[in-house]
Amino acid sequence: MKFTNSVKLYKKAVDLIPGGVNSPVRAFKSVNREAPIFVKKGEGCRIWDEDDNEYIDYICSWGPLILGHNHPKVIEEVKKIIENGSSYGLPTKYEVDLAELIVDIVPSIEKVRLTTSGTEATMSAVRLARAYTQRNKILKFEGCYHGHSDALLVKSGSGLLTDGYQDSNGITDGVLKDTLTLPFGDIEKVKKILENKDIACVIVEPIPANMGLIETHKEFLLELREITKKTETLLIFDEVISGFRLALGGAQEFFGITPDLTTLGKIIGGGYPVGAFGGKKEIMDLVAPVGRVYHAGTLSGNPIASKAGFATLTYLKENKSIYKDLEEKTKYLVKNIEILAKKYSVNICVNSIGSLFTIFFNDKKVENLEDSLKSNTENFSIYFNTMLENGVVVPPSQFEAHFLSMAHKQKDLDKTLEIIEKAFKNIGEKNGK
């Protein structure tokens, strides 16, 4: 493959945009690439870059494209909206339609407020929790990423881990003092911290996917729900990734556990910028203009994103068998990945659930951030580059999840496994095995 046009674009971008990208992981620095690929178009489970290289895509825009790129039903609806206009700064029917569908599907949500991003949704949910409980401190888990608002960047995951750090500069001591962190899965430490009843909320990814995918034990979430109720602490499920992907009703439907507040994003916009936070009426009615917890956004409830999201969610609701199909595809990949790893003596731990999986280059089970950080990132880099140079694009970071879409067919999975075998062979040869 040639990457001439992508390299030229990146060199130009570096002079105009910090790091040449508008989100850090996109720079491909952690996988030792001269430049990222610049995407020109997508169709089904494939993308094409500016050099016309074709790839099977396992990033899927980091999760939103559960139906695949350019799904006809979504594009058809978007075209209708664009012909009338793109944004008005006033209410439209489409945001009401999307809100109604979200309330109908998500167990915990009685009212919902649309935002423009997942970061905005989690930031607003935490502010709302503080107002409702009249408490200042919050509790999050190490390696869980909830967007880039100050309070939630403490001991965070995703791009921070990719670049080798856990806390961002520019966060005040006061914010650090009010954000408490614990290892994911340690319920005894949670119980001890909540004893004082001075924590406004516990925010958690019910399926952590930003330190690589972590397989959650249902018992942990059940006990988390029990202790937060007991201490009158709000429980926030960050379902920006897991919402409508793990199951139609997200992780809360999958595990049968109802939080007080839920944050959403990605799939609810069908590939367009969107976010949302919602929960019980008594909590949500504190949000302006009903209450005094302020939230606003010029593009919140944008008609294009709302219609794309409505088309996507409607399709998922009418075709629930998609979830079983996606799970079977993922299990097929994981089973054969583990077979190939043994064949070439490559140490891996594959975590998977639903349509997500992460290959950790680690010889032990990965259950939290500490385990994840022990992964061999040099081996991951060989894996990533072998895949890319043979027409398969996977997340450019050891600390992210692979996503499957409805558009991935058996032939795509088998082609992917062929390239994974090449990658593992290269890793085995490098390690002298």
Secondary structure, DSSP 8 states (H G I E B T S, - for coil): ---HHHHHHHHHHHTTSGGGSSSGGGG-GGGT-SS---EEEEEBTEEEETT--EEEESSGGGTT-TT-BT-HHHHHHHHHHHTT-S--SS--HHHHHHHHHHHHH-TT-SEEEEESSHHHHHHHHHHHHHHHHT--EEEEETT----SSGGG-TT--THHHHTT-SS-TT--HHHHHHEEEE-TT-HHHHHHHHTTS-EEEEEE-SS--SSS-----HHHHHHHHHHHHHTT-EEEEE-TTTTTTTSTTHHHHHHT---SEEEEEGGGGTTSS-EEEEE-HHHHTTBTTTSSB----TTTT-HHHHHHHHHHHHHHHH-THHHHHHHHHHHHHHHHHHHHHHHTT---EEEEETTEEEEE--SS---SHHHHTTS-HHHHHHHHHHHHTTTEE--SSTTS-EE--TT--HHHHHHHHHHHHHHHHHHHHHTT-
